[in-house]
Amino acid sequence: MHGNDILNQDEIDALLHGVDSGAVDTEAEPAPGEVRTYDFTNQV
């Protein structure tokens, strides 16, 4: 998006629907070398 670009209501609704349905990933990728916690008890 550029400085003057604004989402219209349909785009906002589509984005929110994507977040709610899991289609849009909301977790940021870890930085290289960053330590991440890992839960060994929660394996599928």
C-alpha distance matrix in Angstrom:
0.0 3.8 6.7 8.0 5.7 7.9 9.2 12.6 15.6 16.1 12.7 13.6 17.1 16.2 14.2 17.2 19.6 18.2 18.6 22.1 23.2 22.3 20.1 17.1 18.2 17.8 19.8 18.4 20.1 22.9 22.9 25.6 28.9 27.9 30.6 29.9 32.5 34.1 36.3 39.1 40.7 37.8 38.1 37.8
3.8 0.0 3.8 5.6 5.3 8.5 11.0 14.2 17.6 18.5 15.5 16.3 19.9 19.4 17.6 20.4 23.0 21.8 22.1 25.5 26.8 25.9 23.8 20.8 21.7 21.1 22.9 21.1 22.9 25.3 24.9 27.5 30.8 29.8 32.8 32.4 35.1 36.9 39.2 42.1 43.8 41.0 41.4 41.3
6.7 3.8 0.0 3.8 5.7 8.3 11.6 14.6 17.9 19.5 16.8 17.0 20.8 20.9 19.0 21.3 24.3 23.6 23.4 26.6 28.4 27.7 26.0 22.8 23.6 22.4 24.2 22.5 24.6 26.7 26.2 29.0 32.1 30.9 33.8 33.5 36.0 38.1 40.4 43.5 45.0 42.4 43.1 43.1
8.0 5.6 3.8 0.0 3.8 6.3 10.0 12.3 15.7 17.5 15.4 15.9 19.6 20.0 18.7 21.0 23.8 23.5 23.8 26.7 28.5 28.2 26.4 23.5 24.9 23.9 26.1 24.9 27.1 29.5 29.3 32.2 35.3 34.0 36.8 36.2 38.6 40.5 42.6 45.7 47.0 44.1 44.8 44.6
5.7 5.3 5.7 3.8 0.0 3.8 6.8 9.4 12.9 14.2 11.8 12.7 16.3 16.4 15.3 17.9 20.4 20.1 20.7 23.6 25.1 24.9 23.0 20.3 22.0 21.3 23.8 22.8 25.1 27.8 28.0 30.9 34.1 32.8 35.4 34.5 36.8 38.4 40.3 43.3 44.6 41.6 42.1 41.7
7.9 8.5 8.3 6.3 3.8 0.0 3.8 6.4 9.6 11.5 9.5 9.7 13.3 14.1 13.1 15.2 17.9 18.1 18.5 21.1 23.0 23.2 21.5 19.0 20.9 20.0 22.8 22.5 25.2 27.9 28.6 31.7 34.8 33.1 35.3 34.1 36.1 37.6 39.3 42.4 43.3 40.2 40.9 40.4
9.2 11.0 11.6 10.0 6.8 3.8 0.0 3.8 6.6 8.0 5.7 6.2 9.6 10.3 9.7 11.9 14.3 14.7 15.5 17.9 19.6 20.1 18.4 16.2 18.6 18.0 21.2 21.4 24.1 27.2 28.3 31.4 34.5 32.6 34.6 33.1 34.8 36.0 37.4 40.4 41.1 37.9 38.6 37.8
12.6 14.2 14.6 12.3 9.4 6.4 3.8 0.0 3.8 5.6 5.4 6.3 8.7 10.1 10.7 12.4 14.3 15.5 16.8 18.5 20.1 21.2 19.6 18.0 20.8 20.5 23.9 24.4 27.2 30.4 31.7 34.9 37.9 36.0 37.8 36.0 37.5 38.6 39.7 42.6 43.1 39.7 40.4 39.3
15.6 17.6 17.9 15.7 12.9 9.6 6.6 3.8 0.0 3.8 5.4 5.0 6.1 8.5 9.8 10.5 12.1 14.1 15.3 16.3 18.1 19.8 18.7 17.5 20.5 20.0 23.7 24.8 27.8 31.0 32.7 35.9 38.7 36.6 38.0 35.9 37.1 38.0 38.7 41.7 41.8 38.4 39.2 38.0
16.1 18.5 19.5 17.5 14.2 11.5 8.0 5.6 3.8 0.0 3.8 5.5 5.1 6.1 8.6 9.9 10.4 12.2 14.3 15.3 16.3 18.1 16.5 15.9 19.3 19.6 23.3 24.5 27.2 30.7 32.5 35.5 38.5 36.5 37.9 35.7 36.9 37.4 38.1 40.8 40.9 37.4 37.8 36.4
12.7 15.5 16.8 15.4 11.8 9.5 5.7 5.4 5.4 3.8 0.0 3.8 5.4 5.0 6.1 8.6 9.8 10.4 12.3 14.2 15.2 16.3 14.4 13.2 16.4 16.7 20.2 21.2 23.8 27.2 28.9 31.9 34.9 33.1 34.7 32.6 34.0 34.7 35.7 38.4 38.8 35.4 35.7 34.5
13.6 16.3 17.0 15.9 12.7 9.7 6.2 6.3 5.0 5.5 3.8 0.0 3.8 5.5 5.1 6.2 8.5 9.8 10.6 12.3 14.2 15.3 14.3 12.7 15.5 15.0 18.7 19.9 22.9 26.1 28.0 31.2 33.9 31.8 33.1 31.0 32.2 33.0 33.9 36.8 37.0 33.6 34.4 33.4
17.1 19.9 20.8 19.6 16.3 13.3 9.6 8.7 6.1 5.1 5.4 3.8 0.0 3.8 5.5 5.2 6.0 8.5 9.9 10.5 12.1 14.1 13.3 12.7 15.9 15.8 19.6 21.4 24.3 27.6 29.9 33.0 35.6 33.4 34.4 31.9 32.7 33.2 33.7 36.4 36.4 32.8 33.5 32.2
16.2 19.4 20.9 20.0 16.4 14.1 10.3 10.1 8.5 6.1 5.0 5.5 3.8 0.0 3.8 5.5 5.1 6.1 8.7 9.9 10.4 12.1 10.5 10.2 13.7 14.5 18.2 19.9 22.5 26.0 28.2 31.1 33.9 31.9 33.1 30.6 31.6 31.8 32.4 34.9 35.1 31.5 31.8 30.3
14.2 17.6 19.0 18.7 15.3 13.1 9.7 10.7 9.8 8.6 6.1 5.1 5.5 3.8 0.0 3.8 5.4 5.0 6.3 8.7 9.9 10.5 9.2 7.7 10.8 11.0 14.8 16.3 19.1 22.5 24.7 27.7 30.4 28.3 29.6 27.2 28.3 28.8 29.7 32.4 32.7 29.3 29.7 28.6
17.2 20.4 21.3 21.0 17.9 15.2 11.9 12.4 10.5 9.9 8.6 6.2 5.2 5.5 3.8 0.0 3.8 5.4 5.1 6.1 8.6 9.9 9.9 8.8 11.5 11.0 14.8 17.0 20.0 23.2 25.7 28.9 31.3 28.8 29.6 27.0 27.7 28.1 28.6 31.4 31.4 27.9 28.8 27.7
19.6 23.0 24.3 23.8 20.4 17.9 14.3 14.3 12.1 10.4 9.8 8.5 6.0 5.1 5.4 3.8 0.0 3.8 5.5 5.1 6.0 8.5 8.3 8.7 11.9 12.5 16.1 18.7 21.4 24.7 27.4 30.3 32.7 30.4 31.0 28.1 28.6 28.6 28.7 31.2 31.0 27.4 27.9 26.4
18.2 21.8 23.6 23.5 20.1 18.1 14.7 15.5 14.1 12.2 10.4 9.8 8.5 6.1 5.0 5.4 3.8 0.0 3.8 5.5 5.2 6.0 4.8 5.1 8.6 9.9 13.5 15.8 18.2 21.6 24.4 27.1 29.6 27.5 28.3 25.5 26.2 26.1 26.6 29.0 29.1 25.5 25.7 24.2
18.6 22.1 23.4 23.8 20.7 18.5 15.5 16.8 15.3 14.3 12.3 10.6 9.9 8.7 6.3 5.1 5.5 3.8 0.0 3.8 5.5 5.2 6.1 4.9 7.0 7.1 10.7 13.5 16.2 19.4 22.3 25.2 27.4 25.0 25.6 22.7 23.3 23.4 23.9 26.6 26.7 23.2 23.8 22.8
22.1 25.5 26.6 26.7 23.6 21.1 17.9 18.5 16.3 15.3 14.2 12.3 10.5 9.9 8.7 6.1 5.1 5.5 3.8 0.0 3.8 5.6 7.8 8.1 10.0 10.0 13.3 16.4 19.2 22.1 25.2 28.1 30.1 27.5 27.6 24.4 24.4 24.3 24.1 26.7 26.3 22.7 23.5 22.2
23.2 26.8 28.4 28.5 25.1 23.0 19.6 20.1 18.1 16.3 15.2 14.2 12.1 10.4 9.9 8.6 6.0 5.2 5.5 3.8 0.0 3.8 5.6 7.7 9.9 11.2 14.2 17.3 19.5 22.6 25.8 28.3 30.4 28.1 28.2 24.9 25.0 24.3 24.1 26.2 25.8 22.1 22.3 20.5
22.3 25.9 27.7 28.2 24.9 23.2 20.1 21.2 19.8 18.1 16.3 15.3 14.1 12.1 10.5 9.9 8.5 6.0 5.2 5.6 3.8 0.0 3.8 5.4 6.6 8.4 10.9 14.0 15.9 19.0 22.3 24.7 26.7 24.5 24.6 21.4 21.7 21.0 21.2 23.3 23.3 19.6 19.8 18.2
20.1 23.8 26.0 26.4 23.0 21.5 18.4 19.6 18.7 16.5 14.4 14.3 13.3 10.5 9.2 9.9 8.3 4.8 6.1 7.8 5.6 3.8 0.0 3.8 6.4 9.3 12.0 14.3 15.8 19.3 22.3 24.5 27.0 25.2 25.8 22.9 23.7 23.1 23.7 25.6 26.1 22.4 22.1 20.4
17.1 20.8 22.8 23.5 20.3 19.0 16.2 18.0 17.5 15.9 13.2 12.7 12.7 10.2 7.7 8.8 8.7 5.1 4.9 8.1 7.7 5.4 3.8 0.0 3.8 6.2 9.2 11.2 13.2 16.8 19.5 22.1 24.6 22.7 23.7 21.1 22.2 22.2 23.2 25.6 26.3 22.8 22.9 21.8
18.2 21.7 23.6 24.9 22.0 20.9 18.6 20.8 20.5 19.3 16.4 15.5 15.9 13.7 10.8 11.5 11.9 8.6 7.0 10.0 9.9 6.6 6.4 3.8 0.0 3.8 5.8 7.9 9.7 13.2 16.1 18.7 21.1 19.1 19.9 17.3 18.5 18.7 19.9 22.4 23.4 20.2 20.3 19.7
17.8 21.1 22.4 23.9 21.3 20.0 18.0 20.5 20.0 19.6 16.7 15.0 15.8 14.5 11.0 11.0 12.5 9.9 7.1 10.0 11.2 8.4 9.3 6.2 3.8 0.0 3.8 6.4 9.5 12.4 15.3 18.4 20.5 18.0 18.7 16.2 17.4 18.1 19.4 22.4 23.3 20.3 21.1 21.0
19.8 22.9 24.2 26.1 23.8 22.8 21.2 23.9 23.7 23.3 20.2 18.7 19.6 18.2 14.8 14.8 16.1 13.5 10.7 13.3 14.2 10.9 12.0 9.2 5.8 3.8 0.0 3.8 6.5 8.9 12.1 15.1 16.9 14.3 15.0 12.5 13.8 14.9 16.6 19.6 20.9 18.2 19.1 19.6
18.4 21.1 22.5 24.9 22.8 22.5 21.4 24.4 24.8 24.5 21.2 19.9 21.4 19.9 16.3 17.0 18.7 15.8 13.5 16.4 17.3 14.0 14.3 11.2 7.9 6.4 3.8 0.0 3.8 6.3 8.9 12.1 14.3 12.0 13.5 11.9 14.2 15.8 18.2 21.1 23.0 20.6 21.3 22.0
20.1 22.9 24.6 27.1 25.1 25.2 24.1 27.2 27.8 27.2 23.8 22.9 24.3 22.5 19.1 20.0 21.4 18.2 16.2 19.2 19.5 15.9 15.8 13.2 9.7 9.5 6.5 3.8 0.0 3.8 6.5 9.0 11.5 9.9 11.7 10.5 13.4 14.6 17.5 20.0 22.4 20.3 20.4 21.3
22.9 25.3 26.7 29.5 27.8 27.9 27.2 30.4 31.0 30.7 27.2 26.1 27.6 26.0 22.5 23.2 24.7 21.6 19.4 22.1 22.6 19.0 19.3 16.8 13.2 12.4 8.9 6.3 3.8 0.0 3.8 6.4 8.1 6.1 8.1 7.7 11.1 13.0 16.3 18.8 21.5 20.0 20.3 21.9
22.9 24.9 26.2 29.3 28.0 28.6 28.3 31.7 32.7 32.5 28.9 28.0 29.9 28.2 24.7 25.7 27.4 24.4 22.3 25.2 25.8 22.3 22.3 19.5 16.1 15.3 12.1 8.9 6.5 3.8 0.0 3.8 6.2 5.3 8.7 9.8 13.5 15.7 19.3 21.6 24.5 23.3 23.6 25.3
25.6 27.5 29.0 32.2 30.9 31.7 31.4 34.9 35.9 35.5 31.9 31.2 33.0 31.1 27.7 28.9 30.3 27.1 25.2 28.1 28.3 24.7 24.5 22.1 18.7 18.4 15.1 12.1 9.0 6.4 3.8 0.0 3.8 5.5 8.8 10.7 14.4 16.2 19.9 21.7 25.0 24.1 24.0 25.7
28.9 30.8 32.1 35.3 34.1 34.8 34.5 37.9 38.7 38.5 34.9 33.9 35.6 33.9 30.4 31.3 32.7 29.6 27.4 30.1 30.4 26.7 27.0 24.6 21.1 20.5 16.9 14.3 11.5 8.1 6.2 3.8 0.0 3.8 6.4 9.3 12.8 14.8 18.6 20.2 23.6 23.3 23.4 25.6
27.9 29.8 30.9 34.0 32.8 33.1 32.6 36.0 36.6 36.5 33.1 31.8 33.4 31.9 28.3 28.8 30.4 27.5 25.0 27.5 28.1 24.5 25.2 22.7 19.1 18.0 14.3 12.0 9.9 6.1 5.3 5.5 3.8 0.0 3.8 6.4 10.0 12.6 16.3 18.5 21.6 21.1 21.7 24.1
30.6 32.8 33.8 36.8 35.4 35.3 34.6 37.8 38.0 37.9 34.7 33.1 34.4 33.1 29.6 29.6 31.0 28.3 25.6 27.6 28.2 24.6 25.8 23.7 19.9 18.7 15.0 13.5 11.7 8.1 8.7 8.8 6.4 3.8 0.0 3.8 6.8 9.5 13.1 15.2 18.3 18.3 19.2 21.9
29.9 32.4 33.5 36.2 34.5 34.1 33.1 36.0 35.9 35.7 32.6 31.0 31.9 30.6 27.2 27.0 28.1 25.5 22.7 24.4 24.9 21.4 22.9 21.1 17.3 16.2 12.5 11.9 10.5 7.7 9.8 10.7 9.3 6.4 3.8 0.0 3.8 6.4 10.0 12.5 15.3 14.9 15.9 18.5
32.5 35.1 36.0 38.6 36.8 36.1 34.8 37.5 37.1 36.9 34.0 32.2 32.7 31.6 28.3 27.7 28.6 26.2 23.3 24.4 25.0 21.7 23.7 22.2 18.5 17.4 13.8 14.2 13.4 11.1 13.5 14.4 12.8 10.0 6.8 3.8 0.0 3.8 6.7 9.6 12.1 12.0 13.6 16.7
34.1 36.9 38.1 40.5 38.4 37.6 36.0 38.6 38.0 37.4 34.7 33.0 33.2 31.8 28.8 28.1 28.6 26.1 23.4 24.3 24.3 21.0 23.1 22.2 18.7 18.1 14.9 15.8 14.6 13.0 15.7 16.2 14.8 12.6 9.5 6.4 3.8 0.0 3.8 6.2 9.0 8.9 10.0 13.2
36.3 39.2 40.4 42.6 40.3 39.3 37.4 39.7 38.7 38.1 35.7 33.9 33.7 32.4 29.7 28.6 28.7 26.6 23.9 24.1 24.1 21.2 23.7 23.2 19.9 19.4 16.6 18.2 17.5 16.3 19.3 19.9 18.6 16.3 13.1 10.0 6.7 3.8 0.0 3.8 5.4 5.7 7.8 11.2
39.1 42.1 43.5 45.7 43.3 42.4 40.4 42.6 41.7 40.8 38.4 36.8 36.4 34.9 32.4 31.4 31.2 29.0 26.6 26.7 26.2 23.3 25.6 25.6 22.4 22.4 19.6 21.1 20.0 18.8 21.6 21.7 20.2 18.5 15.2 12.5 9.6 6.2 3.8 0.0 3.8 5.5 6.3 10.0
40.7 43.8 45.0 47.0 44.6 43.3 41.1 43.1 41.8 40.9 38.8 37.0 36.4 35.1 32.7 31.4 31.0 29.1 26.7 26.3 25.8 23.3 26.1 26.3 23.4 23.3 20.9 23.0 22.4 21.5 24.5 25.0 23.6 21.6 18.3 15.3 12.1 9.0 5.4 3.8 0.0 3.8 5.9 9.3
37.8 41.0 42.4 44.1 41.6 40.2 37.9 39.7 38.4 37.4 35.4 33.6 32.8 31.5 29.3 27.9 27.4 25.5 23.2 22.7 22.1 19.6 22.4 22.8 20.2 20.3 18.2 20.6 20.3 20.0 23.3 24.1 23.3 21.1 18.3 14.9 12.0 8.9 5.7 5.5 3.8 0.0 3.8 6.7
38.1 41.4 43.1 44.8 42.1 40.9 38.6 40.4 39.2 37.8 35.7 34.4 33.5 31.8 29.7 28.8 27.9 25.7 23.8 23.5 22.3 19.8 22.1 22.9 20.3 21.1 19.1 21.3 20.4 20.3 23.6 24.0 23.4 21.7 19.2 15.9 13.6 10.0 7.8 6.3 5.9 3.8 0.0 3.8
37.8 41.3 43.1 44.6 41.7 40.4 37.8 39.3 38.0 36.4 34.5 33.4 32.2 30.3 28.6 27.7 26.4 24.2 22.8 22.2 20.5 18.2 20.4 21.8 19.7 21.0 19.6 22.0 21.3 21.9 25.3 25.7 25.6 24.1 21.9 18.5 16.7 13.2 11.2 10.0 9.3 6.7 3.8 0.0
